Amino acid sequence: MGLKVSVFRKEGVAFANAPVTFTVLSGGGFLAISNDGVAQAVTKLDVRTDAEGTASVYLKQPALGGVVSSVSASTGNAQVVFFTTSIDATLPPDSEVDTDGNGLPDGWEIQHFGQIGVAADADPDGDGLNNLQECQNGTDPNDYYNGIPPTFISLQSAEDAINSDGAISVLVQGPYAETLANAPVTFRAKEGGHLLSATEGGVGSVVVRVRSNAQGVARAYVVKGEQ
């Protein structure tokens, strides 16, 4: 959201190169020089007016619908206060509005993350697709499997067998029998008094969450309990 002020001399002439300070007074927003300038996410920003006497910044609003931010623009003894309302959290997912200019529609970000300002190149579910690709593909950025249950194939030599290194392993496959690397897998100790660990010799727990390796193999290690 762009905020602009114009600075004039007493005789009404535009004041070029005049210093102006923008300050977020309340509401939790932050300021940037450009619409994609998230690296300058600050609450106070000093800028200069252009040749026409105009100074401008961008306000990145918090995602909570209805939140009002107030921002002041000050130069010399003059001050202007802006009041701006953040985007509506009920914005439909298919809306093309992109307030923060990160390439992700606000509605899509709110639907999946509850806020805007999400990094387009992040990969929260670890499936190898970043948020922008997930958005373009219509897939869930927080679900590695995108709602399609995987197939787990036991790699134990016999039922209830434990490998020589104390591990139990499964092969993770997708709907076309393709192996899935970096797939999240949860192992749970249900009976027998033993616990599990994500690493050999690690501390045991009832539930262990791991990721499959490059070959699609997920492994947990048994921590033997008292019989």
N, C-alpha and C positions, 0 to 999 in steps of 0.2 A: 504494500500500500504506500503510494508516494505522498509525501508531505512537502509543500512548497511555501516559501514566504518571499515577498519582494521588499527590498530595502531602498528607500528614497531619501535623498537629501531634503532639507527644508524647502528648497525652491522647486521640489517635485522632480528632480533629475535622478535617474536610477543610480544607485551607489554600487559601482562595480568593485569586486574583490574585497567586499566588506566581510569581516568575520562574524559568523553566526554560530551559536551553540544550540544544538538540539538536545533535549534531556527528557528521558522517560520518567514521568512523575509517579505514575501508578499503572497497574494493570498487567505488569509482567512481560510486556513486549520488549523487543530490542531493535537497535538501529543499524543500518548499513548504508554505504554510499550508493551501491547499485542493487538492483532487484535480486541478483544472485550472489550478493556479497556477504554470504553467511560467515566468512572468516572474520568480518568486522562486527560480530554480534556483541554490541556494547549498548549500554543504557545512556551514554553521553557521547556526543560526536560533534567535533568542531569542523566546520566547512567554510568555504568562501563563496560569495555570490558570483555569478557569471557576469558577462558584459551587460546584460539587461537588468542586473541587480537582483537576480533570483537565486535563492539558495534552496537546495532540495536534498532530501534523504528518503530512505525507505524504512517503513516500520514493519517488522515481522511480528504479527499478532500471535498471542497464545491461541491454542486450539479450542479451548473451552468455549462453547457457544454462548454469546451474550456478554462475555467479559468486555469491559470498557477500559481502554488504555488512554491516559492523558499524557501528552507530550508538549513541552514548551520549546519555543524558538526565541532565543534572546540575542540582542545586539545592542550595545550601549545601554541606554536606559529603557529601551523598548522590549516588550515581551508579548508573545502571542502563545496561547494555549490551545492545542487541538484535542478534541475528544473523538476517539474512533472505537467502533464496536468490532469485536473479533467475528470471524466467520461463524455461521450457524452450524452447529454440530450435527444437525439433521440434514445437511446437504446430501442429496442423493449420490450414491457411489458412481453413477455414470456422468456426473457433472464434469464439464471440461474446465471449470475454474481452477486456476493454479496460482494461488496467492503468493507463494514463496518462490515461484519460478524455477522449481527443481525438476520439472518435466513430469511430475506425478500429480494428477488431478487431486484437489483437496478432498473431494468426496471419497475417493479411493483410499487416500491416506487415513482419513478418519475411520472408514469402515474397518481397516485392517490394523491400525495402530492407535486409534483414538486421538490422534493429533496430526498436525501438518509439520513440515520441516524435517521429514524423514530423509536420510541420505539415499539418493537414487542408486548409488553404486554399492550399497550394503546388501548382504545376503544373510538375513537373520535365521533362515531355516537350513542353511548350509547345503543347498541342493545344486549349487553351481550357477544359479541364475540370480542376478541382482534384482533389486526392487523394480527398476525400470523395465527389465525383461519380463518379470512376473506380471507387471501391470499390462504390458503389451500382449502377453500370452493369455491373459485372463486366468492366471493361476494364483494360488494362495501363497503369499510371501512368508507366512509363518508355519506352513505345513509342508514338510519335505515331500510327503507322499501325495499331496493335493487330493486327499480324500479317497485315494485308491489303496486299499490294504495291500501290503507287500506279501511275498511268500518267504517263509523261513524254512530252510532245509538244514536239518541237523547234520553236523559233521562228526558226530561221535561214532566210534567203531561199533558200539552196541548200545542198546537202551540202558540208560542210567550210567553209562561208562564216563570216566573222567580221563582226559588226556594225561600223559606222563608229567606234564608241567602243571597239572592241577587245573587245566582250563576246560571250559565247555564252549563250543563254537557253533555258530550257525552261518549259513550262506544266505544273504539277503538278495532277493530277486524282485524285479518289477513285473508289471502285467504281461510283458512279452518275454519273460524268462531272462531278461537282461540283468546282469549283476549291478548292484547299486552301491557305489562308493560313498563314504561319509554319511551313510544312512543312520538315523537315530534308532537305537534298539534298547529296550528295557528288559533286563533280566530280574527275576524275582525269586527269592528263596521261599518255598512254600512249606516244606516239611523236611524232617531228617535232622534238624538241629544245626545245619551248616549255614554259613553266610557267604556273601559274594563280595568280590572286589574288582575294580576296573583294571588293576595292575597286579602282577604277580608279587605276592608277599605283602600286599596292601592291607589296610584295615577293612574288616568285613562289615557289611550292612545287608539288610534284607532286600533292598532294592538298589540296583546298579544301572545307571544309564551310560551307554557307550556309543561310539560311532563305528561303523564298519570301515575296514581299511580299503586300500585301492583295489583289492581283489573282491570286495564285497563281503568280507568275512568279519563278523562281529564276535568278540570274545570276552568272556568274564572268567574270573578265577575263583575257585572254591576255597573258602576259608573254613577249614574243618572245625566243627564244634565238638563238644563232649557228647559221647554216645550214652 
